[in-house]
């Protein structure tokens, strides 16, 4: 599944986190980006007790990448930006 962010969607997601103060509790099915200067989009495809399994949405046939939940939520979590469906569908 190939899916890309637009500039407006990236700005809306950044605003949701940094201006509105939205607190994201990641779960399977959620999309996210980073606060880097790019339009990369990722999705949490599935999760288990210890890991989130993510895909990179900007290319076809991406393999699942496991992330320890503790690392995903804390160390790198501050750089992840939730992109809810209401933003993706605009």
C-alpha positions in Angstrom: 0.0 0.0 0.0 1.6 3.3 -1.1 0.3 6.4 0.7 1.9 9.8 0.8 1.5 12.9 3.0 0.8 16.3 1.5 2.5 19.4 2.9 -0.9 20.6 4.3 -1.4 17.2 6.0 2.1 17.3 7.6 1.4 20.9 8.9 -2.0 19.9 10.3 -0.4 16.9 12.1 2.4 19.0 13.5 -0.2 21.6 14.7 -2.3 18.9 16.3 0.7 17.8 18.4 2.6 21.1 19.1 -0.2 23.7 19.1 -3.2 21.7 20.3 -1.2 19.5 22.7 -2.8 16.3 21.5 -1.5 13.3 23.4 -1.2 10.2 21.2 -1.5 6.7 22.6 -0.2 4.6 19.7 -2.1 1.5 18.6 -2.3 -0.8 15.6 -3.8 1.0 12.6 -2.4 4.4 13.4 -0.5 6.4 10.9 2.4 8.7 11.9 5.2 10.8 10.6 8.2 12.5 12.2 9.1 16.1 12.9 11.8 16.0 10.1 11.5 18.1 7.1 10.0 15.4 4.8 6.6 13.9 3.8 7.3 10.4 5.0 4.4 8.4 6.4 4.4 5.3 8.5 1.7 3.0 9.8 1.6 0.7 12.9 0.4 -2.5 11.1 0.2 -4.6 14.3 1.3 -4.9 17.8 1.9 -7.5 20.5 2.8 -7.2 24.2 6.3 -6.0 23.5 6.5 -4.6 20.0 4.9 -2.3 17.4 5.3 -3.5 13.8 5.5 -0.6 11.4 5.6 -0.1 7.7 6.9 2.8 5.6 4.0 3.9 3.5 5.8 5.9 0.8 6.9 2.7 -1.1 5.1 -0.5 -2.3 5.7 -3.8 -0.5 7.5 -2.5 2.6 8.5 -5.1 5.2 7.3 -4.9 8.8 9.9 -3.3 11.1 9.6 -4.3 14.8 10.0 -1.6 17.5 10.2 -2.3 21.2 7.3 -0.4 22.7 9.4 1.1 25.4 11.8 2.6 22.7 8.9 3.6 20.4 7.0 5.4 23.1 9.9 7.1 24.9 13.2 7.5 23.3 12.0 8.0 19.7 8.4 8.8 20.6 9.0 12.5 21.0 9.8 12.7 17.3 6.8 10.8 16.1 3.7 12.8 15.0 0.3 11.1 14.9 -1.6 11.6 11.7 -5.3 10.8 12.3 -7.7 9.7 9.6 -9.5 13.1 9.6 -6.2 14.7 8.5 -5.3 11.9 5.9 -8.8 12.1 4.4 -8.6 15.9 3.7 
